[in-house]
Amino acid sequence: MLKDMIKENMYYAGRLLGMYILWILLHYVCVYLYLYFCTPSTVTGFIMSPFLVPAIHCQAFRWAIYNGGNSIYAMWFILGAWIVKYLTPIQYFSATQ
């Protein structure tokens, strides 16, 4: 029974870790794709950027960058809260004390 619980928890932890790795990868890749496709680093790219930025693929890159950043932030917040939970002991006080 305990072995099954550990196995199930490891399964969910692996899926969660995989999801965060995918968000990190998506965020990383979209940053470079946005720079390449939406804001080229040439004079022509500077002139074309006001016309490229509203394009649908640039909006998709910005969405992925923004939401990927939020997911990474949430990952660190959850990890920090989990670590603090195990570092600080919780003391219970009864009404008779």
C-alpha positions as a Markdown table, in Angstrom:
| # | Residue | x | y | z |
|---|---|---|---|---|
| 1 | Met | 0.0 | 0.0 | 0.0 |
| 2 | Leu | 2.8 | 2.5 | 0.9 |
| 3 | Lys | 4.7 | 1.4 | -2.2 |
| 4 | Asp | 1.7 | 2.2 | -4.3 |
| 5 | Met | 1.3 | 5.6 | -2.8 |
| 6 | Ile | 4.9 | 6.4 | -3.3 |
| 7 | Lys | 4.7 | 5.2 | -6.9 |
| 8 | Glu | 1.6 | 7.3 | -7.5 |
| 9 | Asn | 3.2 | 10.4 | -6.0 |
| 10 | Met | 6.3 | 9.9 | -8.1 |
| 11 | Tyr | 4.2 | 9.7 | -11.2 |
| 12 | Tyr | 2.5 | 13.0 | -10.5 |
| 13 | Ala | 5.7 | 14.7 | -9.4 |
| 14 | Gly | 7.3 | 13.5 | -12.7 |
| 15 | Arg | 4.4 | 14.9 | -14.7 |
| 16 | Leu | 4.6 | 18.2 | -12.9 |
| 17 | Leu | 8.3 | 18.5 | -13.4 |
| 18 | Gly | 7.9 | 17.7 | -17.0 |
| 19 | Met | 5.3 | 20.4 | -17.4 |
| 20 | Tyr | 7.6 | 23.0 | -15.9 |
| 21 | Ile | 10.5 | 21.9 | -18.1 |
| 22 | Leu | 8.2 | 22.3 | -21.1 |
| 23 | Trp | 7.3 | 25.9 | -20.0 |
| 24 | Ile | 10.9 | 26.8 | -19.4 |
| 25 | Leu | 11.8 | 25.4 | -22.9 |
| 26 | Leu | 8.9 | 27.2 | -24.5 |
| 27 | His | 9.8 | 30.4 | -22.9 |
| 28 | Tyr | 13.5 | 30.2 | -23.8 |
| 29 | Val | 12.8 | 29.2 | -27.5 |
| 30 | Cys | 10.1 | 31.9 | -28.0 |
| 31 | Val | 12.3 | 34.7 | -26.7 |
| 32 | Tyr | 14.8 | 33.9 | -29.5 |
| 33 | Leu | 12.2 | 33.4 | -32.1 |
| 34 | Tyr | 10.5 | 36.7 | -31.2 |
| 35 | Leu | 13.9 | 38.5 | -31.6 |
| 36 | Tyr | 14.5 | 36.8 | -34.9 |
| 37 | Phe | 11.1 | 37.0 | -36.5 |
| 38 | Cys | 9.5 | 40.1 | -35.0 |
| 39 | Thr | 12.4 | 42.5 | -34.2 |
| 40 | Pro | 15.3 | 41.8 | -36.6 |
| 41 | Ser | 18.5 | 43.6 | -35.6 |
| 42 | Thr | 19.1 | 45.5 | -38.8 |
| 43 | Val | 18.0 | 49.0 | -40.0 |
| 44 | Thr | 15.4 | 47.4 | -42.2 |
| 45 | Gly | 14.2 | 45.3 | -39.2 |
| 46 | Phe | 13.9 | 48.5 | -37.2 |
| 47 | Ile | 11.8 | 50.1 | -39.9 |
| 48 | Met | 9.7 | 46.9 | -40.3 |
| 49 | Ser | 9.2 | 46.2 | -36.6 |
| 50 | Pro | 6.0 | 48.3 | -36.2 |
| 51 | Phe | 4.5 | 46.2 | -39.0 |
| 52 | Leu | 5.8 | 42.9 | -37.7 |
| 53 | Val | 4.9 | 43.2 | -34.0 |
| 54 | Pro | 1.1 | 43.1 | -34.5 |
| 55 | Ala | 1.4 | 40.0 | -36.6 |
| 56 | Ile | -0.3 | 36.9 | -35.3 |
| 57 | His | 2.9 | 34.9 | -34.8 |
| 58 | Cys | 4.5 | 37.7 | -32.8 |
| 59 | Gln | 1.4 | 37.9 | -30.6 |
| 60 | Ala | 1.7 | 34.1 | -30.0 |
| 61 | Phe | 5.4 | 34.5 | -29.1 |
| 62 | Arg | 4.6 | 37.3 | -26.7 |
| 63 | Trp | 1.8 | 35.2 | -25.1 |
| 64 | Ala | 4.2 | 32.3 | -24.7 |
| 65 | Ile | 6.9 | 34.6 | -23.2 |
| 66 | Tyr | 4.5 | 36.2 | -20.8 |
| 67 | Asn | 2.8 | 33.1 | -19.6 |
| 68 | Gly | 6.0 | 31.1 | -19.5 |
| 69 | Gly | 7.5 | 33.7 | -17.3 |
| 70 | Asn | 4.5 | 33.6 | -15.0 |
| 71 | Ser | 4.7 | 29.8 | -14.8 |
| 72 | Ile | 8.4 | 29.9 | -14.0 |
| 73 | Tyr | 7.7 | 32.5 | -11.3 |
| 74 | Ala | 5.0 | 30.3 | -9.8 |
| 75 | Met | 7.3 | 27.3 | -9.9 |
| 76 | Trp | 9.9 | 29.1 | -7.8 |
| 77 | Phe | 7.2 | 30.4 | -5.4 |
| 78 | Ile | 5.8 | 27.0 | -4.9 |
| 79 | Leu | 9.2 | 25.5 | -4.4 |
| 80 | Gly | 10.1 | 28.2 | -1.9 |
| 81 | Ala | 6.9 | 27.6 | 0.1 |
| 82 | Trp | 7.5 | 23.9 | 0.1 |
| 83 | Ile | 11.0 | 24.4 | 1.4 |
| 84 | Val | 9.9 | 26.8 | 4.1 |
| 85 | Lys | 7.2 | 24.3 | 5.2 |
| 86 | Tyr | 9.9 | 21.8 | 6.0 |
| 87 | Leu | 12.4 | 24.2 | 7.5 |
| 88 | Thr | 10.1 | 25.9 | 10.0 |
| 89 | Pro | 8.5 | 23.6 | 12.5 |
| 90 | Ile | 4.8 | 24.1 | 13.2 |
| 91 | Gln | 3.9 | 24.3 | 16.9 |
| 92 | Tyr | 0.4 | 23.5 | 18.0 |
| 93 | Phe | -0.9 | 25.1 | 21.2 |
| 94 | Ser | -3.8 | 23.6 | 23.1 |
| 95 | Ala | -6.4 | 25.6 | 25.0 |
| 96 | Thr | -5.2 | 24.1 | 28.4 |
| 97 | Gln | -1.8 | 25.7 | 28.2 |
